[in-house]
Amino acid sequence: LQIGKFSDPPRLEDLAGLTLDTFEIDTIRRCRPRKCDFKLSATFIERFRKEVNWSAPGYQERATTLMREMLLEYVRGYLSGGNSALGEYNDKSYNLNLADEFQTLLQPASYTYGYRPEFQKYLLEFPRARPAHVENFVYWSKEKFGLKPVISITHIAAHKVSPVAGTDVVIASKGIYANHYFEASLGLTAFVHSAVSNQPRTYLIYINRSKTDALRGMVAG
């Protein structure tokens, strides 16, 4: 529905194309800590309560602007502090620590990282432990998904084993924010070469691991 790429460094203008529908604004308006249908930290829930005059004309524009400011702060914090700067979601009866969620998604798995462990380390310790030949960018999007549109922020990290053409490439698509459904997500795309018994092979591998709030509570089993 809407999409944009963040500049380096990120600017508020990068989010100029993001709009909130009326029902999204009404959802935020009703938010309280531990009782909200919009993934937010307690800090931002309180900011929406205090910084938006919900009875004044034009409150929709102010709520939209504050949402853009929140996402910008979120991205800036992540780029400087990594996973630990993502903080918590406090919209449900439980507190969700996002660094812990990504830790579980990045747990060692031989089929995922066995041939490129330094890239796994980088995704876990970002922005530190950066291997050579890595390109990064962050984008936001608003997509039609399920019953509600999902506003999300995604970090893309592309790692080439060497600058030589035809080398192995691993690309991570790391979902660091989503206002609905997703608690954390990680997609990995790998283009790798292998020679077994002198028979060269090339493989394209795609793996996607996600955590969703639908699998908590009564249906967790």
C-alpha positions, -999 to +999 in steps of 0.1 A: +000+000+000+028+024+009+066+020+011+097+041+016+135+037+022+153+055+050+181+078+042+216+075+058+212+090+084+174+086+086+152+117+084+116+124+092+110+133+056+116+096+047+082+088+063+063+115+045+044+089+025+031+070+055-005+077+064-028+063+091-064+052+083-092+065+106-096+031+123-059+030+130-060+064+146-090+054+167-072+022+178-043+043+190-067+067+207-080+038+229-046+024+238-035+020+274-005+000+287-013-037+286-045-030+267-039-019+232-045-033+197-014-016+183+021-028+191+037+000+211+060+005+241+045+019+273+065+051+266+049+057+233+014+048+245+018+075+271+032+099+245+001+094+223-021+100+254-003+132+264+009+148+232-023+144+211-053+165+220-079+140+210-107+165+213-091+192+191-096+196+154-068+181+134-059+154+159-057+129+131-028+148+116-010+151+149-014+114+156+000+106+122+030+129+128+037+114+162+036+079+146+062+090+121+083+105+148+081+073+168+092+051+139+121+075+132+133+073+168+129+036+167+151+033+136+177+057+149+179+038+182+183+005+164+210+017+140+231+030+170+223+004+196+212-027+178+187-052+192+189-040+228+177-006+217+144-020+203+130-022+239+097-038+247+061-040+235+037-033+263+004-035+245-006-069+259-009-084+294+028-095+291+059-075+283+077-086+251+114-079+250+124-078+213+161-085+218+151-118+235+128-126+206+155-121+180+180-141+201+157-171+197+153-166+159+191-163+156+200-194+176+226-216+158+212-239+131+236-257+109+213-254+078+212-216+083+246-204+094+270-233+093+289-219+063+287-183+074+289-179+112+303-144+111+271-132+095+250-147+122+273-129+148+267-097+129+229-100+129+230-108+167+255-080+176+246-054+150+259-027+145+291-043+159+310-073+146+305-062+110+322-086+085+337-073+052+315-067+022+282-060+039+256-035+027+227-023+049+196-003+044+163+000+063+128+005+048+093+010+061+061-004+045+024-006+049+010-038+035-024-055+033-020-085+055-048-105+072-076-084+086-055-053+092-029-034+072+006-039+088+030-010+092+065-025+095+102-016+095+127-040+079+165-040+081+182-055+050+218-068+054+235-082+023+268-101+028+291-110-001+319-134+008+342-114-014+338-086-039+346-109-068+316-115-092+299-149-087+307-152-050+283-165-024+258-140-011+236-141+020+209-116+025+190-111+058+156-094+060+151-086+096+117-073+107+124-050+136+089-035+140+053-044+131+022-028+145+002-060+142+006-098+142+044-101+141+066-100+172+098-106+153+108-121+119+139-130+100+141-140+064+174-154+049+182-157+013+214-174+003+230-179-031+258-204-026+282-225-046+293-261-038+316-286-054+311-322-043+328-351-062+340-325-087+304-316-096+298-279-091+264-269-079+247-236-072+219-233-047+193-206-040+180-211-004+152-191+013+143-195+049+118-174+069+112-176+106+086-155+124+070-151+158+034-141+160+012-130+189-016-153+176+004-182+191+002-170+226-024-173+253-050-201+250-037-213+216-001-213+225+000-251+225 
